[in-house]
Amino acid sequence: MIFLTALPLFWIMIAASRGGHWGAWMPSSISAFEGTCVSIPCRFDFPDELRPAVVHGVWYFNSPYPKNYPPVVFKSRTQVVHESFQGRSRLLGDLGLRNCTLLLSNLSPELGGKYYFRGDLGGYNQYTFSEHSVLDIINTPNIVVPLEVVAGTEVEVSCLVPDNCPELRPELSWLGHDGLGEPAVLGRLREDEGTWVQVSLLHFVPTREANGLRLGCQASFPNTTLQFEGYASLDVKYPPVIVEMNSSVEAIEGSHVGLLCGADSNPLPLLTWMRDGTVLREAVAESLFLELDEVTPGEDGVYACLAENAYGQDNRTVELSVMYAPRKPTVNVTVVAVEGETVSILCSTESNPDPILTIFKEKQILATVIYESELQVELPAVTPEDDGEYWCVAENQYGQRATAFNLSVEFAPVILLESHCAAARDTVQCLCVVKSNPEPSVAFELPSRNVTVNETEREFVYSERSGLLLTSILTLRGQAQAPPRVICTSRNLYGTKSLELPFQGAHRLMWAKIGPVGAVVAFAILIAIVCYITQTRRKKNVTESPSFSAGGNPPVLFSSDFRISGAPEKSERRLGSERRLLGLRGQHPELDLSFSHSDLGKRPTKDSYTLTEELAEYAEIRVK
């Protein structure tokens, strides 16, 4: 296509007069709107040696050979034409000037087809030219859109309509171009084969919103009712834009999660779901769904959707937060600490959301933090009171977990104030209560007797541990009227503690053990026993000293606090031995009948019964 040029008709005439052989020229195709007219330009030539007086010509429709009796469109000799062309065909050219231009009016669809010209110079000088023109009867303008329309890049869309009817000139206008800019009408253009078109151009910069826009062109002919419209849809290419995607997603552990990504682009984008650089799913589509079954905390994180085509790319992310109950808390704590040291307790867990962390000791709250995964507590200068079981509890709206741990505080022994000695009848019991960690050793010392008894001598000492408390009971068999001094000594690897045990009345020990009702019963039994002993002594004429302490060596007897059931003969034997021993001391106060364990070092005893017998024998030997 070239722009309109002024080409006078006489130049065509001159070109047509140049001959030398049989030949014709006409456009291979030409178009015109239905109801209008069309001028088919034509020129022909013949050999120079032929000089006809008159030149005639014939236009045939759809066939060049007369023997086939094709419809005659125009015939200069007789003016006889086919009925379809009566009143519709006319020769515009001058055959004498070798111009065979044909005008067809009032076009209808059945006139579309091939048109051939035959030159008639008279006689045998007739020639049907093989060159022909194809007439296309149209009803719509031709809208030409570039092969590629890219968003953001200026394009030119043209509307072309044939303008080959000298009697009717078309006028063009655009439809549906609002917002695209004002059209520019270039006017009439001559095509390469000599046909003419009317052209209107529309320049604009398309956007993604213009994709699929139906753009129209209208051709109208003044002073007629003829009007023709044509439309073309814009195929605007543009890069992807992600238009649909989940916002941040919260899911409970074990549930099903679906993530959706949708993009707007032309052509369709390649959609890809990724996490930490790993492709999870991809497809060429408008949207892509990523399904996660039974999600775990390990799938918590940021997911990315990438959309790309030949014109660009876009990406967006969504954060998946997997909610779950706290895991079992872990505690980093020194399980053993020495009194006075600083202990740091660190409790940590994992959960989503972060939990409330609390550290308890014996149902007392030591510390609490809210929405934290760690809780640290410092116990400065720990004391024995800090020893015990602790709990770290983590909870959120999805559950609760707890961990128990023990803190063991080690310290030197402490002898508690309730330690004391108490007398009942002829028995003195000494109670030594020690608090320490680790467990201490306990020994009872009788300085006046040069005797030390430790807890391994189970015949005389009974020990029991409960928590941090060790209770040791020493039982002394003898006259309660003159109890010896008793010192309790306790030691462990952190130190030694000694305390002389204070003496308390027998009633205190008894009341503490048997209570008010039991005390009445015990008192009655005590009276009965005293009466029995008095009568027994009278019968044997035994005069006892009012105090065994007068001799400076009070009796010291050791026995177990517990009597063995099922051995009455041993009890009677021991009672007899005790009586013998007491009688000797009463009859011979001038003799030193005191003893210590060292005196019997070469005669080990098996139990308290045997010990009493040996002591009586030993006293008789001294008397003799």
KEDREN-557633 format. One record per residue (C-alpha): x, y, z; residue in one letter. Coordinates in steps of 0.2 Angstrom, whole numbers, always signed. Example, Ala and Ser with C-alpha at 12.3 -4.5 7.8 and 13.67 -1.06 7.14 Angstrom:
// residues 2
NODE|+62|-22|+39|A;
NODE|+68|-5|+36|S;
***
This chain:
// residues 624
NODE|+0|+0|+0|M;
NODE|+6|+17|-4|I;
NODE|-2|+34|+0|F;
NODE|-13|+44|-12|L;
NODE|-3|+51|-27|T;
NODE|-10|+62|-41|A;
NODE|-9|+51|-56|L;
NODE|-18|+59|-71|P;
NODE|-28|+47|-82|L;
NODE|-18|+52|-97|F;
NODE|-2|+43|-90|W;
NODE|-13|+27|-90|I;
NODE|-18|+31|-108|M;
NODE|+0|+33|-113|I;
NODE|+5|+17|-104|A;
NODE|-9|+8|-113|A;
NODE|-4|+14|-130|S;
NODE|+13|+5|-129|R;
NODE|+10|-12|-137|G;
NODE|+18|-25|-147|G;
NODE|+9|-41|-142|H;
NODE|-8|-48|-135|W;
NODE|-10|-44|-117|G;
NODE|-21|-36|-104|A;
NODE|-19|-29|-87|W;
NODE|-32|-28|-73|M;
NODE|-32|-30|-54|P;
NODE|-32|-49|-49|S;
NODE|-45|-45|-36|S;
NODE|-56|-30|-31|I;
NODE|-70|-28|-18|S;
NODE|-85|-17|-16|A;
NODE|-99|-16|-4|F;
NODE|-116|-23|-8|E;
NODE|-128|-10|-15|G;
NODE|-114|+1|-21|T;
NODE|-104|+1|-38|C;
NODE|-87|-4|-43|V;
NODE|-75|+1|-57|S;
NODE|-64|-13|-63|I;
NODE|-49|-4|-71|P;
NODE|-43|-13|-87|C;
NODE|-31|-10|-101|R;
NODE|-26|-21|-115|F;
NODE|-13|-22|-130|D;
NODE|-12|-30|-147|F;
NODE|+2|-32|-160|P;
NODE|+7|-16|-168|D;
NODE|+5|-22|-186|E;
NODE|-14|-24|-183|L;
NODE|-22|-8|-187|R;
NODE|-40|-10|-185|P;
NODE|-52|+3|-190|A;
NODE|-64|+0|-175|V;
NODE|-59|-9|-159|V;
NODE|-73|-19|-150|H;
NODE|-73|-29|-134|G;
NODE|-83|-41|-123|V;
NODE|-83|-44|-104|W;
NODE|-88|-62|-99|Y;
NODE|-93|-68|-82|F;
NODE|-84|-83|-74|N;
NODE|-78|-90|-91|S;
NODE|-66|-84|-104|P;
NODE|-72|-95|-119|Y;
NODE|-87|-90|-130|P;
NODE|-90|-108|-134|K;
NODE|-95|-111|-116|N;
NODE|-108|-98|-118|Y;
NODE|-103|-88|-102|P;
NODE|-115|-74|-97|P;
NODE|-110|-58|-106|V;
NODE|-108|-43|-95|V;
NODE|-104|-30|-108|F;
NODE|-103|-31|-127|K;
NODE|-99|-16|-137|S;
NODE|-105|-22|-154|R;
NODE|-123|-27|-149|T;
NODE|-125|-21|-132|Q;
NODE|-134|-37|-128|V;
NODE|-130|-43|-111|V;
NODE|-135|-57|-99|H;
NODE|-151|-53|-89|E;
NODE|-141|-52|-73|S;
NODE|-131|-37|-79|F;
NODE|-145|-28|-88|Q;
NODE|-144|-10|-83|G;
NODE|-130|-14|-71|R;
NODE|-114|-14|-83|S;
NODE|-106|+0|-92|R;
NODE|-90|+3|-101|L;
NODE|-80|+17|-94|L;
NODE|-64|+15|-104|G;
NODE|-61|+20|-123|D;
NODE|-58|+4|-132|L;
NODE|-49|+14|-146|G;
NODE|-37|+20|-133|L;
NODE|-35|+2|-127|R;
NODE|-44|+6|-110|N;
NODE|-57|-8|-106|C;
NODE|-62|-1|-88|T;
NODE|-79|-9|-83|L;
NODE|-92|-1|-71|L;
NODE|-104|-12|-62|L;
NODE|-118|-4|-52|S;
NODE|-131|-10|-39|N;
NODE|-120|-24|-34|L;
NODE|-128|-39|-27|S;
NODE|-119|-55|-20|P;
NODE|-123|-65|-36|E;
NODE|-112|-53|-46|L;
NODE|-97|-59|-36|G;
NODE|-85|-69|-47|G;
NODE|-72|-69|-61|K;
NODE|-73|-56|-75|Y;
NODE|-63|-59|-92|Y;
NODE|-61|-47|-106|F;
NODE|-60|-52|-125|R;
NODE|-53|-40|-138|G;
NODE|-62|-40|-155|D;
NODE|-52|-31|-169|L;
NODE|-63|-38|-183|G;
NODE|-61|-54|-193|G;
NODE|-50|-67|-185|Y;
NODE|-41|-54|-174|N;
NODE|-51|-59|-158|Q;
NODE|-42|-63|-142|Y;
NODE|-48|-68|-125|T;
NODE|-36|-63|-112|F;
NODE|-31|-75|-98|S;
NODE|-29|-61|-86|E;
NODE|-45|-59|-76|H;
NODE|-52|-49|-60|S;
NODE|-61|-57|-45|V;
NODE|-74|-46|-38|L;
NODE|-78|-49|-20|D;
NODE|-95|-42|-14|I;
NODE|-93|-37|+5|I;
NODE|-103|-31|+19|N;
NODE|-91|-27|+33|T;
NODE|-76|-15|+34|P;
NODE|-59|-23|+36|N;
NODE|-51|-19|+53|I;
NODE|-32|-23|+53|V;
NODE|-24|-26|+70|V;
NODE|-6|-29|+72|P;
NODE|-1|-47|+75|L;
NODE|+5|-43|+93|E;
NODE|-2|-30|+104|V;
NODE|+7|-28|+120|V;
NODE|+1|-18|+135|A;
NODE|+11|-2|+137|G;
NODE|+17|-2|+119|T;
NODE|+8|+10|+107|E;
NODE|-1|+1|+93|V;
NODE|-9|+7|+76|E;
NODE|-26|-1|+72|V;
NODE|-33|+3|+54|S;
NODE|-50|+2|+46|C;
NODE|-50|-1|+27|L;
NODE|-64|+0|+15|V;
NODE|-64|-2|-4|P;
NODE|-66|+15|-13|D;
NODE|-68|+9|-31|N;
NODE|-85|+16|-34|C;
NODE|-84|+33|-43|P;
NODE|-102|+37|-39|E;
NODE|-102|+34|-20|L;
NODE|-88|+39|-8|R;
NODE|-88|+30|+10|P;
NODE|-85|+39|+26|E;
NODE|-77|+30|+41|L;
NODE|-80|+31|+60|S;
NODE|-74|+21|+75|W;
NODE|-85|+12|+87|L;
NODE|-81|+7|+105|G;
NODE|-64|+17|+105|H;
NODE|-68|+27|+120|D;
NODE|-53|+30|+131|G;
NODE|-41|+24|+117|L;
NODE|-38|+40|+109|G;
NODE|-45|+50|+94|E;
NODE|-44|+42|+77|P;
NODE|-35|+49|+62|A;
NODE|-42|+48|+45|V;
NODE|-29|+47|+32|L;
NODE|-41|+47|+17|G;
NODE|-40|+38|+0|R;
NODE|-26|+27|-3|L;
NODE|-21|+18|-20|R;
NODE|-16|+0|-19|E;
NODE|-2|-8|-29|D;
NODE|-14|-16|-42|E;
NODE|-23|+1|-45|G;
NODE|-38|-1|-33|T;
NODE|-42|+11|-20|W;
NODE|-46|+10|-2|V;
NODE|-52|+22|+11|Q;
NODE|-42|+21|+27|V;
NODE|-44|+27|+45|S;
NODE|-31|+25|+59|L;
NODE|-32|+23|+77|L;
NODE|-17|+25|+88|H;
NODE|-17|+21|+107|F;
NODE|-7|+13|+121|V;
NODE|-17|-2|+126|P;
NODE|-18|-8|+144|T;
NODE|-22|-25|+151|R;
NODE|-40|-19|+153|E;
NODE|-41|-17|+134|A;
NODE|-39|-36|+131|N;
NODE|-54|-43|+123|G;
NODE|-61|-25|+119|L;
NODE|-73|-26|+104|R;
NODE|-67|-12|+93|L;
NODE|-78|-7|+78|G;
NODE|-77|+3|+62|C;
NODE|-92|+9|+52|Q;
NODE|-93|+14|+34|A;
NODE|-107|+25|+28|S;
NODE|-112|+32|+11|F;
NODE|-119|+50|+11|P;
NODE|-136|+52|+4|N;
NODE|-140|+34|+5|T;
NODE|-146|+22|+19|T;
NODE|-131|+11|+16|L;
NODE|-121|+8|+32|Q;
NODE|-108|-6|+35|F;
NODE|-100|-11|+52|E;
NODE|-85|-22|+56|G;
NODE|-78|-27|+73|Y;
NODE|-62|-34|+79|A;
NODE|-57|-40|+97|S;
NODE|-41|-34|+104|L;
NODE|-29|-48|+110|D;
NODE|-18|-38|+122|V;
NODE|-3|-47|+128|K;
NODE|+2|-43|+146|Y;
NODE|+13|-50|+160|P;
NODE|+5|-59|+175|P;
NODE|-3|-51|+190|V;
NODE|-7|-62|+204|I;
NODE|-25|-57|+208|V;
NODE|-31|-70|+220|E;
NODE|-22|-78|+234|M;
NODE|-25|-83|+252|N;
NODE|-20|-70|+266|S;
NODE|-11|-77|+281|S;
NODE|-17|-94|+285|V;
NODE|-19|-102|+303|E;
NODE|-22|-120|+304|A;
NODE|-23|-132|+318|I;
NODE|-10|-146|+318|E;
NODE|-17|-161|+309|G;
NODE|-30|-152|+299|S;
NODE|-32|-150|+280|H;
NODE|-26|-134|+272|V;
NODE|-29|-127|+254|G;
NODE|-19|-113|+247|L;
NODE|-25|-104|+231|L;
NODE|-16|-93|+219|C;
NODE|-24|-85|+204|G;
NODE|-16|-74|+191|A;
NODE|-22|-62|+177|D;
NODE|-11|-63|+161|S;
NODE|-11|-65|+142|N;
NODE|-6|-78|+137|P;
NODE|-10|-90|+152|L;
NODE|+4|-90|+165|P;
NODE|+15|-104|+172|L;
NODE|+10|-105|+190|L;
NODE|+22|-112|+203|T;
NODE|+20|-115|+221|W;
NODE|+36|-115|+231|M;
NODE|+43|-116|+248|R;
NODE|+61|-113|+253|D;
NODE|+66|-114|+235|G;
NODE|+57|-131|+232|T;
NODE|+44|-133|+219|V;
NODE|+28|-140|+226|L;
NODE|+17|-139|+212|R;
NODE|+16|-130|+195|E;
NODE|+4|-129|+180|A;
NODE|-1|-118|+165|V;
NODE|-17|-111|+171|A;
NODE|-27|-96|+178|E;
NODE|-27|-103|+195|S;
NODE|-17|-116|+205|L;
NODE|-23|-125|+221|F;
NODE|-10|-132|+233|L;
NODE|-17|-145|+246|E;
NODE|-9|-150|+262|L;
NODE|-16|-164|+271|D;
NODE|-14|-166|+290|E;
NODE|-2|-152|+292|V;
NODE|+12|-152|+305|T;
NODE|+22|-139|+313|P;
NODE|+36|-143|+301|G;
NODE|+25|-136|+287|E;
NODE|+24|-120|+295|D;
NODE|+32|-106|+285|G;
NODE|+31|-94|+270|V;
NODE|+24|-101|+254|Y;
NODE|+27|-92|+237|A;
NODE|+17|-92|+221|C;
NODE|+26|-87|+205|L;
NODE|+17|-83|+189|A;
NODE|+26|-80|+173|E;
NODE|+24|-79|+154|N;
NODE|+34|-72|+140|A;
NODE|+30|-54|+145|Y;
NODE|+35|-54|+163|G;
NODE|+32|-62|+180|Q;
NODE|+24|-58|+197|D;
NODE|+25|-67|+214|N;
NODE|+17|-66|+231|R;
NODE|+19|-75|+247|T;
NODE|+7|-82|+260|V;
NODE|+12|-87|+278|E;
NODE|+5|-103|+285|L;
NODE|+5|-104|+304|S;
NODE|+2|-121|+311|V;
NODE|-6|-120|+328|M;
NODE|-2|-133|+341|Y;
NODE|-2|-137|+359|A;
NODE|+14|-135|+369|P;
NODE|+27|-149|+368|R;
NODE|+33|-157|+384|K;
NODE|+44|-143|+393|P;
NODE|+62|-146|+395|T;
NODE|+71|-140|+410|V;
NODE|+89|-136|+412|N;
NODE|+93|-136|+430|V;
NODE|+106|-142|+442|T;
NODE|+98|-156|+451|V;
NODE|+110|-155|+466|V;
NODE|+115|-138|+474|A;
NODE|+125|-134|+489|V;
NODE|+117|-122|+502|E;
NODE|+121|-104|+498|G;
NODE|+124|-107|+479|E;
NODE|+114|-98|+466|T;
NODE|+103|-110|+455|V;
NODE|+96|-105|+438|S;
NODE|+81|-114|+432|I;
NODE|+77|-113|+413|L;
NODE|+61|-120|+407|C;
NODE|+58|-120|+388|S;
NODE|+45|-127|+376|T;
NODE|+38|-126|+358|E;
NODE|+21|-121|+354|S;
NODE|+10|-110|+342|N;
NODE|+5|-98|+348|P;
NODE|+18|-96|+362|D;
NODE|+12|-102|+379|P;
NODE|+10|-96|+396|I;
NODE|+24|-103|+406|L;
NODE|+23|-106|+425|T;
NODE|+35|-113|+437|I;
NODE|+27|-120|+453|F;
NODE|+34|-127|+469|K;
NODE|+21|-136|+481|E;
NODE|+7|-127|+472|K;
NODE|+15|-110|+474|Q;
NODE|+19|-100|+459|I;
NODE|+37|-95|+458|L;
NODE|+37|-86|+441|A;
NODE|+26|-84|+426|T;
NODE|+28|-77|+408|V;
NODE|+15|-74|+395|I;
NODE|+17|-78|+377|Y;
NODE|+35|-83|+379|E;
NODE|+44|-100|+374|S;
NODE|+57|-98|+389|E;
NODE|+56|-95|+407|L;
NODE|+71|-92|+418|Q;
NODE|+71|-91|+437|V;
NODE|+86|-88|+448|E;
NODE|+86|-94|+466|L;
NODE|+100|-84|+475|P;
NODE|+108|-92|+490|A;
NODE|+97|-108|+490|V;
NODE|+92|-114|+507|T;
NODE|+85|-131|+513|P;
NODE|+68|-124|+511|E;
NODE|+71|-123|+492|D;
NODE|+73|-142|+491|D;
NODE|+59|-151|+484|G;
NODE|+49|-155|+468|E;
NODE|+45|-142|+455|Y;
NODE|+34|-141|+440|W;
NODE|+35|-132|+424|C;
NODE|+18|-130|+416|V;
NODE|+16|-124|+398|A;
NODE|-2|-120|+391|E;
NODE|-11|-111|+377|N;
NODE|-28|-113|+370|Q;
NODE|-24|-129|+361|Y;
NODE|-18|-139|+376|G;
NODE|-7|-140|+392|Q;
NODE|+9|-150|+396|R;
NODE|+20|-151|+412|A;
NODE|+37|-157|+417|T;
NODE|+42|-161|+435|A;
NODE|+59|-160|+441|F;
NODE|+68|-160|+458|N;
NODE|+80|-149|+466|L;
NODE|+91|-156|+480|S;
NODE|+99|-144|+491|V;
NODE|+114|-151|+501|E;
NODE|+118|-143|+518|F;
NODE|+127|-147|+534|A;
NODE|+116|-155|+548|P;
NODE|+105|-145|+559|V;
NODE|+99|-153|+575|I;
NODE|+81|-147|+578|L;
NODE|+75|-140|+595|L;
NODE|+63|-154|+597|E;
NODE|+77|-165|+601|S;
NODE|+77|-170|+620|H;
NODE|+78|-184|+632|C;
NODE|+63|-190|+642|A;
NODE|+61|-203|+656|A;
NODE|+48|-216|+659|A;
NODE|+49|-228|+673|R;
NODE|+66|-235|+672|D;
NODE|+69|-230|+654|T;
NODE|+76|-215|+647|V;
NODE|+73|-211|+629|Q;
NODE|+83|-198|+619|C;
NODE|+76|-191|+603|L;
NODE|+88|-183|+591|C;
NODE|+80|-175|+576|V;
NODE|+92|-169|+562|V;
NODE|+89|-160|+546|K;
NODE|+102|-162|+533|S;
NODE|+106|-167|+515|N;
NODE|+114|-179|+511|P;
NODE|+109|-191|+525|E;
NODE|+120|-188|+540|P;
NODE|+128|-201|+553|S;
NODE|+121|-199|+571|V;
NODE|+130|-204|+587|A;
NODE|+125|-202|+605|F;
NODE|+139|-198|+617|E;
NODE|+137|-201|+636|L;
NODE|+153|-191|+643|P;
NODE|+150|-197|+661|S;
NODE|+151|-215|+655|R;
NODE|+164|-213|+642|N;
NODE|+152|-222|+630|V;
NODE|+147|-217|+612|T;
NODE|+133|-226|+603|V;
NODE|+130|-224|+584|N;
NODE|+116|-228|+574|E;
NODE|+123|-244|+567|T;
NODE|+120|-252|+585|E;
NODE|+102|-256|+581|R;
NODE|+100|-264|+598|E;
NODE|+101|-247|+606|F;
NODE|+97|-234|+592|V;
NODE|+82|-234|+581|Y;
NODE|+83|-222|+566|S;
NODE|+71|-217|+553|E;
NODE|+72|-205|+539|R;
NODE|+58|-195|+531|S;
NODE|+62|-182|+518|G;
NODE|+76|-171|+524|L;
NODE|+73|-176|+542|L;
NODE|+82|-191|+551|L;
NODE|+75|-196|+568|T;
NODE|+86|-206|+580|S;
NODE|+80|-213|+596|I;
NODE|+92|-219|+610|L;
NODE|+84|-230|+623|T;
NODE|+93|-232|+640|L;
NODE|+87|-245|+653|R;
NODE|+90|-240|+671|G;
NODE|+84|-228|+684|Q;
NODE|+76|-213|+677|A;
NODE|+79|-204|+693|Q;
NODE|+97|-200|+688|A;
NODE|+98|-199|+669|P;
NODE|+115|-196|+661|P;
NODE|+121|-182|+650|R;
NODE|+118|-186|+632|V;
NODE|+126|-177|+617|I;
NODE|+119|-180|+600|C;
NODE|+132|-177|+586|T;
NODE|+127|-177|+568|S;
NODE|+139|-175|+553|R;
NODE|+140|-176|+534|N;
NODE|+152|-170|+521|L;
NODE|+147|-152|+524|Y;
NODE|+149|-151|+543|G;
NODE|+146|-157|+560|T;
NODE|+134|-152|+573|K;
NODE|+132|-157|+591|S;
NODE|+119|-153|+604|L;
NODE|+117|-159|+622|E;
NODE|+100|-165|+623|L;
NODE|+89|-157|+637|P;
NODE|+80|-168|+649|F;
NODE|+61|-167|+650|Q;
NODE|+49|-175|+662|G;
NODE|+43|-192|+657|A;
NODE|+26|-186|+656|H;
NODE|+30|-175|+642|R;
NODE|+36|-190|+631|L;
NODE|+22|-200|+636|M;
NODE|+8|-187|+634|W;
NODE|+15|-184|+617|A;
NODE|+14|-202|+612|K;
NODE|-2|-209|+620|I;
NODE|-13|-193|+622|G;
NODE|-25|-189|+636|P;
NODE|-35|-205|+636|V;
NODE|-20|-216|+634|G;
NODE|-11|-206|+648|A;
NODE|-25|-211|+661|V;
NODE|-22|-229|+656|V;
NODE|-3|-228|+657|A;
NODE|-4|-219|+674|F;
NODE|-15|-234|+681|A;
NODE|-3|-246|+674|I;
NODE|+12|-236|+681|L;
NODE|+4|-237|+698|I;
NODE|+1|-255|+697|A;
NODE|+19|-258|+692|I;
NODE|+26|-248|+706|V;
NODE|+16|-257|+719|C;
NODE|+22|-274|+712|Y;
NODE|+40|-269|+713|I;
NODE|+38|-262|+731|T;
NODE|+30|-279|+736|Q;
NODE|+44|-289|+728|T;
NODE|+58|-279|+736|R;
NODE|+50|-281|+753|R;
NODE|+49|-300|+751|K;
NODE|+68|-301|+747|K;
NODE|+72|-288|+760|N;
NODE|+81|-278|+747|V;
NODE|+86|-260|+753|T;
NODE|+89|-250|+738|E;
NODE|+98|-234|+738|S;
NODE|+87|-218|+736|P;
NODE|+98|-213|+721|S;
NODE|+110|-223|+711|F;
NODE|+119|-207|+707|S;
NODE|+126|-206|+725|A;
NODE|+139|-219|+721|G;
NODE|+145|-208|+706|G;
NODE|+142|-222|+694|N;
NODE|+124|-223|+689|P;
NODE|+119|-239|+680|P;
NODE|+119|-238|+661|V;
NODE|+109|-250|+652|L;
NODE|+106|-251|+633|F;
NODE|+92|-261|+625|S;
NODE|+81|-260|+610|S;
NODE|+65|-250|+610|D;
NODE|+56|-264|+603|F;
NODE|+53|-281|+612|R;
NODE|+53|-297|+602|I;
NODE|+36|-306|+603|S;
NODE|+35|-324|+606|G;
NODE|+50|-325|+618|A;
NODE|+43|-324|+636|P;
NODE|+57|-334|+643|E;
NODE|+70|-321|+638|K;
NODE|+60|-307|+646|S;
NODE|+59|-317|+662|E;
NODE|+78|-321|+662|R;
NODE|+82|-303|+659|R;
NODE|+71|-297|+673|L;
NODE|+79|-309|+685|G;
NODE|+97|-303|+680|S;
NODE|+91|-285|+682|E;
NODE|+85|-289|+699|R;
NODE|+101|-298|+704|R;
NODE|+111|-283|+698|L;
NODE|+101|-271|+707|L;
NODE|+102|-281|+723|G;
NODE|+121|-282|+723|L;
NODE|+122|-263|+720|R;
NODE|+111|-260|+735|G;
NODE|+120|-272|+747|Q;
NODE|+137|-266|+742|H;
NODE|+137|-248|+739|P;
NODE|+155|-246|+743|E;
NODE|+160|-256|+728|L;
NODE|+162|-248|+710|D;
NODE|+150|-259|+700|L;
NODE|+148|-246|+686|S;
NODE|+154|-252|+669|F;
NODE|+156|-247|+651|S;
NODE|+157|-255|+634|H;
NODE|+176|-256|+636|S;
NODE|+174|-267|+651|D;
NODE|+165|-280|+640|L;
NODE|+175|-278|+625|G;
NODE|+182|-295|+626|K;
NODE|+164|-302|+628|R;
NODE|+153|-297|+614|P;
NODE|+135|-299|+616|T;
NODE|+122|-304|+604|K;
NODE|+106|-295|+611|D;
NODE|+100|-285|+626|S;
NODE|+95|-301|+636|Y;
NODE|+112|-308|+635|T;
NODE|+120|-291|+639|L;
NODE|+110|-290|+655|T;
NODE|+115|-308|+661|E;
NODE|+133|-304|+658|E;
NODE|+132|-287|+668|L;
NODE|+125|-297|+683|A;
NODE|+138|-310|+682|E;
NODE|+151|-296|+680|Y;
NODE|+145|-288|+696|A;
NODE|+145|-304|+706|E;
NODE|+163|-307|+702|I;
NODE|+167|-289|+708|R;
NODE|+158|-293|+725|V;
NODE|+168|-309|+728|K;
***
